[in-house]
């Protein structure tokens, strides 16, 4: 009879110990080095995780040019704070004067709040008529904006930059005067006017308000709602600011001049 190999006897003894409920002895198994294999990144669905392509930030945030200036008068749109007179000819008891709330909505009887901000008069009329269609047989709604001040932004070299409400028709010169007038460092010949165009992009033009102070026929640029009037610094003022910042604020050496006249020195 051929004797059994040693490893076969060890397996038989290990099986007997497991079946008998005894703890199996620890066997020192030889260490086998496994070769390193680079596995691709795969999710649970078996899709390969490929690196995301690099994005060109300059393409995402490129310079957006201004639109060509146009005197096109866009339709009136409501904004928070506007007062609106709403009347229903078929149900005059529902007539109401409402104010556009900060969230852009208005509240009317019998219907949920309606979004009014950034909507024109016909758009708001249609929304209200649709909302009252389930309540009234003739749900026609008349919408009339109440007189609102002309809100403009004035900045740059003026006395008090800020947001101003102008009553009635206004122009750039009146807006600057209401903001405290021009500073001595202002450039009156190149005042900038910014406005939203019909496509939503900004439009820019320059105004020579220096002529407006001398000639009654000069272009004073009539303003519209939410226009921005910016008064830049004059070239002399910019040069003076550069000298001040460089020689006084930025330079570590304090410059001075000395004149020797006889035995007297003046600095």
C-alpha positions in Angstrom: 0.0 0.0 0.0 1.4 3.4 -1.0 1.6 5.8 2.0 -0.5 9.0 1.7 1.2 12.3 1.1 1.8 14.5 4.2 -0.5 17.3 3.0 -3.4 14.7 2.5 -3.0 13.5 6.0 -3.1 17.1 7.3 -6.4 17.8 5.5 -7.9 14.6 6.9 -6.9 15.5 10.4 -8.3 19.1 10.0 -11.6 17.7 8.7 -11.9 15.5 11.7 -11.4 18.3 14.1 -14.0 20.5 12.4 -16.6 17.7 12.5 -15.9 17.0 16.1 -16.5 20.7 17.1 -12.9 21.4 18.1 -11.1 24.5 17.1 -9.0 24.0 14.1 -5.3 24.7 14.6 -3.7 27.5 12.7 -1.7 26.5 9.8 1.1 28.5 8.4 0.3 28.8 4.7 2.9 29.9 2.3 2.6 33.5 1.1 2.0 33.8 -2.6 2.6 37.3 -4.1 -0.3 38.4 -6.4 0.6 40.6 -9.3 -0.8 44.1 -9.2 -3.5 44.7 -11.8 -4.8 48.3 -12.4 -8.6 48.0 -12.6 -10.7 50.7 -14.3 -13.1 52.7 -12.2 -16.5 51.1 -12.8 -19.7 51.9 -10.9 -22.4 49.4 -9.8 -24.1 49.6 -13.2 -20.9 48.6 -15.0 -20.3 52.1 -16.5 -16.7 53.1 -16.8 -15.8 56.3 -14.9 -13.9 58.4 -17.4 -12.2 61.7 -16.5 -14.3 64.8 -17.1 -13.1 67.0 -20.0 -11.4 70.2 -19.0 -13.5 73.3 -19.3 -12.2 76.6 -20.7 -13.2 79.2 -18.1 -12.4 82.0 -20.5 -15.1 80.6 -22.9 -17.7 80.5 -20.1 -16.9 84.0 -18.8 -15.9 85.8 -21.9 -16.5 89.5 -22.4 -20.1 90.3 -23.1 -20.3 93.3 -25.4 -22.9 96.1 -25.0 -25.8 96.2 -27.4 -26.1 98.9 -30.0 -27.8 101.9 -28.5 -31.4 102.2 -29.4 -34.2 104.6 -28.3 -36.7 101.7 -28.4 -39.1 102.2 -25.5 -39.8 98.8 -24.0 -43.3 98.0 -22.6 -43.9 98.9 -18.9 -43.1 96.1 -16.5 -44.1 95.8 -12.9 -41.6 95.6 -10.1 -41.9 95.3 -6.3 -43.3 98.4 -4.7 -45.5 99.4 -7.7 -49.1 100.2 -7.0 -51.7 98.7 -9.4 -55.4 99.5 -9.8 -57.3 96.3 -10.7 -60.9 96.4 -11.7 -63.4 93.8 -12.8 -66.4 95.2 -14.8 -68.5 92.1 -14.1 -67.8 92.2 -10.4 -67.0 95.7 -9.2 -67.1 94.6 -5.6 -63.7 92.9 -6.3 -62.0 96.1 -7.5 -58.9 96.7 -5.5 -55.6 98.8 -5.4 -52.7 96.5 -4.7 -49.0 96.8 -4.2 -46.5 94.4 -5.7 -44.9 92.7 -2.7 -41.1 92.0 -2.3 -41.6 88.5 -3.6 -43.2 90.0 -6.7 -46.8 88.8 -6.1 -50.1 90.6 -5.6 -53.1 89.4 -3.6 -56.7 89.6 -4.8 -60.0 88.2 -3.4 -61.1 84.6 -4.3 -57.9 83.6 -6.0 -54.3 82.7 -5.0 -51.5 85.2 -5.1 -50.5 86.1 -8.6 -46.9 86.8 -9.8 -46.8 90.4 -11.1 -43.1 91.3 -11.1 -41.4 91.5 -14.5 -44.7 91.2 -16.3 -46.2 93.7 -18.7 -49.8 95.0 -18.4 -51.3 92.5 -21.0 -49.4 89.6 -19.4 -50.7 90.5 -15.9 -54.3 91.0 -17.3 -54.2 87.5 -18.9 -52.9 85.9 -15.6 -55.7 87.5 -13.6 -58.4 86.7 -16.2 -57.3 83.0 -16.2 -57.4 82.9 -12.4 -60.9 84.3 -12.2 -62.2 82.1 -15.0 -63.3 79.5 -12.5 -65.1 82.2 -10.4 -66.8 84.5 -12.9 -68.7 84.1 -16.1 -67.0 87.2 -17.6 -63.6 87.2 -16.0 -62.2 90.2 -17.9 -59.7 92.2 -15.7 -58.5 95.7 -16.3 -55.0 96.6 -15.0 -53.8 100.2 -14.6 -50.4 101.1 -13.0 -50.5 104.1 -10.8 -48.1 106.9 -11.3 -44.7 105.8 -10.0 -41.5 107.8 -9.5 -38.7 107.4 -12.0 -36.1 105.4 -10.1 -32.5 105.9 -11.4 -29.0 105.1 -10.1 -26.4 107.9 -10.0 -22.7 107.2 -9.2 -19.2 108.4 -9.7 -18.0 111.9 -9.2 -21.2 113.4 -7.7 -21.9 114.8 -4.3 -24.0 111.9 -3.0 -24.1 108.8 -5.1 -27.2 106.6 -4.7 -30.7 105.6 -5.9 -33.0 108.5 -6.6 -36.7 108.8 -7.3 -37.4 111.5 -9.9 -40.9 112.9 -10.2 -42.2 113.3 -13.8 -39.8 113.3 -16.7 -36.2 113.3 -15.9 -32.9 113.6 -17.7 -29.2 112.8 -16.8 -28.4 116.4 -15.8 -31.4 116.6 -13.4 -30.3 113.3 -11.9 -26.8 114.5 -11.3 -28.1 117.8 -9.7 -30.4 115.7 -7.5 -27.4 113.7 -6.5 -25.5 116.7 -5.2 -24.0 118.0 -8.5 -20.6 117.4 -10.0 -17.5 117.2 -8.0 -14.5 119.3 -9.1 -12.9 116.1 -10.3 -15.8 115.1 -12.6 -15.5 114.7 -16.4 -18.6 116.5 -17.6 -17.9 115.6 -21.3 -18.0 111.8 -21.0 -20.9 111.0 -18.6 -21.9 107.4 -19.1 -25.5 106.2 -19.4 -26.3 102.5 -19.0 -29.7 101.0 -19.9 -31.2 97.6 -20.6 -31.9 97.0 -24.2 -34.9 95.2 -25.8 -32.9 91.9 -25.8 -32.1 92.2 -22.1 -28.4 93.2 -22.6 -27.0 96.4 -21.5 -26.6 99.5 -23.7 -24.1 102.2 -23.1 -23.6 105.7 -24.5 -21.7 108.8 -23.4 -23.2 112.3 -22.9 -21.6 115.7 -22.9 -23.4 117.3 -20.0 -20.9 120.2 -20.1 -22.9 121.5 -23.1 -26.1 121.0 -21.2 -24.9 123.6 -18.7 -24.3 126.1 -21.5 -26.8 125.4 -24.2 -30.6 124.8 -23.7 -30.6 122.8 -27.0 -28.0 120.3 -25.8 -28.8 116.6 -25.5 -29.5 116.0 -21.8 -30.4 112.3 -22.3 -34.0 111.7 -21.1 -34.0 108.8 -18.6 -36.0 105.7 -18.2 -36.7 103.5 -15.3 -33.6 101.9 -13.6 -31.2 103.8 -15.8 -27.6 104.2 -14.5 -25.9 107.5 -14.7 -22.1 107.3 -14.0 -19.9 110.4 -13.9 -16.2 109.4 -14.4 -13.1 111.3 -13.2 -11.5 113.8 -15.4 -8.1 113.2 -16.9 -6.5 115.8 -14.6 -8.1 114.2 -11.6 -6.9 110.8 -12.6 -3.4 112.1 -13.1 -3.5 113.8 -9.7 -4.8 110.6 -8.1 -2.0 108.6 -9.6 0.7 111.1 -8.3 -1.0 111.1 -4.9 -1.1 107.3 -4.7 2.4 106.7 -6.0 4.4 109.3 -4.3 2.5 109.7 -1.1 0.7 106.4 -0.4 2.9 103.8 -2.2 6.4 105.1 -2.1 8.3 104.1 1.1 10.5 107.2 0.7 9.0 110.6 1.5 10.1 113.1 -1.1 10.9 116.7 -0.4 12.6 119.7 -2.0 15.2 122.0 -0.5 16.2 125.4 -1.8 19.4 126.9 -0.5 19.2 130.7 -0.5 22.2 132.2 1.2 22.4 130.6 4.6 18.6 129.8 4.8 17.3 126.4 3.8 13.6 125.8 3.1 12.0 122.5 2.8 
